[in-house]
Amino acid sequence: IHYVGEVGGPGVHKAILEQLTRGQLQWSRQDDPYDVAYVPASLEDGCSNKLEAFPQRQGIHVNKASLCERFPSETAGIELFYRDVQKQMAGALFLVPKILPRWLARLICPVIDLCTGYYTRLNTPLSAALDQIGVRDDQARAVLSYPWGDLGNMPATMPYGIMLGLHAHFSKDGGFFPVGGAGAISYALVETIRKQRGDVLVRCPVKKILTDKRKACGVLLASGKEVLLAPGGQVVSAVSMRTLYCSLLDSMQIPKMPSTVSDDGCMREGIAA
């Protein structure tokens, strides 16, 4: 991992991690600045590797003040951007349409959006949103968009709300790294799973997801071994939609969905991370 945010104080993100790891995972704060964006003033400067450094520091107000000082003509747009960063900190709203029944989410989410604009920001492309809030300077736009590679899409198609969430995730408390290295995360999670009578297996790739009457009933490993679900069990996939539908599911049992596997479908894969 590179670094983790929102573990420096009380919050939903830290609470979830502590529950999953039984409080065994400890965090060490990184030096400030936790990141530096190197952005050219023009295309010509970029081609000649003339880059300007923009440190990313702990505290949303610190980053906002720094950019307003560097781009005084863009102050109004920068202030609107960081206002939206603070609004997008209500990360629990991201889970509402996922945990509620679909019919209930369709009733509640529009009301939440009317009051907060949370879902509208998620449905607005980053480039279009920067136009709307009035950020015109190309270098300023690039600085506000600099971590797009962490999220997979170029700014023209990147959801504005997702970029705001990434800024909020790190700007609030800065960056942290797990004490003991990245392996401490998996170690703590494995211990939690085993405490619940589960187990974790490695080096056993899955070849197919087994289905019965259009429902997952187990997995077929590359070794040829079948692992069937216990009563009440579930198969949880962490791969991309394209890999899931094109490689792991039987097309005879689960027809491919054009919206997930075609190049112009609604679930296109990102070009970066």
C-alpha positions in Angstrom: 0.0 0.0 0.0 1.0 3.6 -0.3 -0.7 5.2 2.7 -4.1 5.2 4.5 -6.2 8.1 5.6 -9.0 8.7 8.2 -7.4 6.7 10.9 -6.0 9.6 13.0 -9.1 10.2 15.0 -12.7 9.0 15.6 -14.7 8.2 12.4 -16.6 5.6 10.5 -13.5 4.5 8.6 -11.3 3.9 11.6 -14.2 2.3 13.5 -14.7 -0.3 10.8 -11.0 -1.1 10.6 -10.9 -1.5 14.4 -13.9 -3.9 14.3 -12.4 -6.0 11.5 -9.0 -6.3 13.1 -10.2 -6.4 16.8 -8.2 -3.3 17.6 -4.9 -5.0 16.9 -3.8 -2.9 13.9 -1.8 0.2 14.9 -1.0 3.2 12.7 2.0 5.5 12.4 1.5 9.0 11.0 3.5 10.0 8.0 5.6 13.1 7.9 3.8 16.2 6.6 3.4 16.8 3.6 2.1 13.3 3.1 2.2 13.7 -0.7 3.5 16.1 -3.4 1.9 16.8 -6.7 4.4 17.8 -9.5 2.5 19.7 -12.2 3.8 21.7 -15.1 2.6 25.2 -15.8 2.1 24.3 -19.5 2.4 21.5 -22.0 5.7 22.8 -23.1 7.0 22.8 -19.5 5.8 19.3 -19.1 7.6 18.1 -22.2 10.8 19.6 -20.9 10.3 18.2 -17.4 9.9 21.6 -15.8 7.5 20.7 -12.9 6.2 22.8 -10.0 5.8 21.1 -6.6 2.4 21.3 -4.8 2.8 19.7 -1.3 -0.4 18.0 0.1 -0.6 18.6 3.8 -2.7 17.6 6.7 -5.7 19.8 7.1 -8.1 20.8 4.3 -7.9 24.5 5.2 -4.1 24.3 4.8 -4.2 23.0 1.2 -7.0 25.4 0.3 -5.0 28.4 1.6 -1.9 27.3 -0.2 -3.7 26.9 -3.6 -5.5 30.2 -3.2 -2.2 31.9 -2.6 -0.7 30.3 -5.6 -3.7 30.9 -7.9 -5.3 34.2 -6.6 -7.5 34.5 -9.7 -9.0 31.0 -9.0 -9.7 31.7 -5.3 -13.5 31.5 -5.7 -13.5 28.1 -7.5 -10.9 26.6 -5.2 -13.0 27.6 -2.2 -16.0 26.0 -3.8 -14.0 22.8 -4.5 -12.9 22.4 -0.8 -16.4 23.3 0.4 -17.6 20.3 -1.7 -14.7 18.2 -0.2 -16.1 18.8 3.3 -19.6 18.0 2.1 -18.4 14.7 0.7 -17.0 13.6 4.0 -20.4 12.1 4.9 -19.0 8.7 3.6 -21.8 6.7 5.2 -24.2 8.1 2.6 -22.2 6.1 0.0 -23.4 2.9 1.6 -27.1 3.9 1.9 -28.2 2.7 -1.7 -26.1 -0.5 -1.1 -27.5 -1.6 2.2 -31.2 -0.6 1.7 -33.7 -2.6 -0.4 -33.8 -1.2 -3.9 -37.4 0.1 -3.6 -36.5 1.9 -0.4 -33.3 3.4 -1.7 -35.2 4.8 -4.7 -37.4 6.7 -2.3 -34.8 7.8 0.2 -31.8 8.6 -1.9 -33.4 11.4 -3.9 -34.5 13.1 -0.7 -30.9 12.8 0.7 -29.6 14.2 -2.6 -32.0 17.1 -2.5 -30.7 18.1 0.9 -27.0 17.4 0.4 -26.3 17.1 -3.3 -24.2 14.0 -2.4 -25.3 11.7 -5.2 -25.4 14.5 -7.8 -21.7 15.0 -7.2 -21.1 11.3 -7.7 -22.9 11.5 -11.0 -21.0 14.6 -12.3 -17.7 14.2 -14.3 -14.8 15.9 -12.6 -13.9 18.1 -15.6 -17.5 19.3 -15.9 -17.7 20.0 -12.2 -14.5 22.1 -12.3 -16.1 24.1 -15.2 -19.3 24.6 -13.1 -17.4 25.9 -10.0 -15.3 28.2 -12.2 -11.8 26.8 -12.1 -10.3 27.8 -15.4 -6.5 27.7 -15.0 -5.2 24.5 -16.4 -2.5 24.0 -13.8 -4.9 24.6 -11.0 -7.3 22.1 -12.5 -4.5 19.6 -12.8 -3.5 20.0 -9.1 -7.0 19.5 -7.9 -7.2 16.4 -10.2 -3.7 15.1 -9.6 -4.6 11.7 -7.8 -6.9 10.6 -10.7 -4.5 7.6 -11.3 -5.5 6.2 -7.9 -9.1 5.8 -9.1 -8.9 4.5 -12.7 -10.5 7.1 -14.9 -9.3 10.3 -16.6 -10.9 13.6 -15.2 -13.3 13.8 -18.2 -15.1 10.6 -16.9 -14.0 10.5 -13.3 -16.9 11.1 -10.9 -16.5 14.4 -9.1 -17.8 13.0 -5.8 -15.2 10.2 -5.9 -12.3 12.7 -6.3 -13.7 14.8 -3.5 -13.9 11.7 -1.3 -10.2 10.9 -2.0 -9.2 14.5 -1.1 -11.3 14.2 2.1 -9.8 10.8 2.9 -6.3 12.1 3.2 -6.5 15.9 3.8 -8.4 15.6 7.1 -5.7 13.8 9.1 -2.9 13.2 6.6 -1.4 9.8 5.7 -0.7 6.8 7.9 1.2 3.5 7.5 0.5 0.3 9.5 3.0 -0.4 12.2 4.8 -3.6 11.2 4.4 -2.9 7.5 1.6 -3.7 5.0 1.6 -7.4 6.0 0.2 -6.3 9.4 -3.2 -5.7 7.8 -3.6 -9.1 6.3 -2.3 -10.7 9.5 -4.9 -8.9 11.7 -7.7 -9.7 9.3 -6.8 -13.4 9.1 -6.8 -13.7 12.8 -10.3 -12.2 13.0 -11.5 -14.7 10.4 -10.0 -17.6 12.2 -11.6 -16.4 15.5 -14.9 -16.9 13.7 -14.0 -20.5 12.7 -13.1 -19.4 9.2 -9.9 -19.9 7.3 -7.8 -18.1 4.7 -6.1 -20.0 1.8 -3.5 -18.7 -0.6 -2.0 -19.9 -3.8 -5.2 -21.7 -4.9 -6.6 -19.7 -7.8 -10.2 -20.0 -8.7 -11.0 -21.3 -12.3 -14.8 -21.1 -12.2 -17.7 -20.1 -10.0 -20.0 -23.1 -9.8 -23.7 -22.4 -10.2 -26.9 -24.3 -9.6 -30.2 -22.9 -10.8 -28.6 -19.5 -11.5 -27.2 -19.3 -8.0 -23.6 -19.7 -6.9 -23.0 -22.9 -5.0 -19.2 -23.1 -4.8 -16.0 -22.6 -6.7 -13.8 -24.8 -9.0 -10.1 -24.3 -8.2 -7.4 -24.4 -10.9 -6.2 -27.7 -9.3 -9.5 -29.3 -10.2 -10.8 -29.4 -6.7 -14.4 -28.3 -6.1 -15.2 -26.3 -2.9 -18.9 -26.3 -2.3 -20.8 -23.8 -0.1 -22.0 -24.8 3.4 -25.7 -24.1 4.0 -26.3 -20.3 4.1 -22.8 -19.6 2.6 -22.1 -17.2 -0.2 -19.5 -16.7 -2.9 -18.1 -13.1 -2.8 -16.2 -11.9 -5.9 -13.5 -9.2 -5.7 -12.6 -9.2 -9.3 -13.7 -6.8 -12.0 -17.1 -7.2 -13.6 -15.5 -8.1 -16.9 -13.4 -10.9 -15.4 -16.4 -12.1 -13.4 -18.7 -12.4 -16.4 -16.2 -13.4 -19.1 -14.0 -15.8 -17.2 -15.5 -17.1 -13.9 -19.2 -17.5 -14.7 -20.7 -20.1 -17.0 -22.4 -18.2 -19.8 -25.0 -21.0 -20.2 -26.0 -20.5 -16.6 -25.5 -16.8 -16.2 -25.9 -14.9 -19.5 -23.4 -12.2 -20.1 -24.7 -8.7 -19.6 -23.8 -6.3 -22.5 -23.6 -3.4 -20.0 -20.8 -5.0 -18.1 -18.6 -6.7 -20.8 -18.9 -4.4 -23.9 -16.4 -1.6 -24.5 -19.3 1.0 -24.4 -21.2 -0.6 -21.5 -22.0 1.2 -18.2 -19.4 -0.8 -16.2 -16.3 -0.1 -18.3 -13.0 -0.8 -16.6 -10.7 2.1 -15.7 -7.4 2.8 -17.5 -5.3 3.2 -14.4 -5.3 1.7 -10.9 
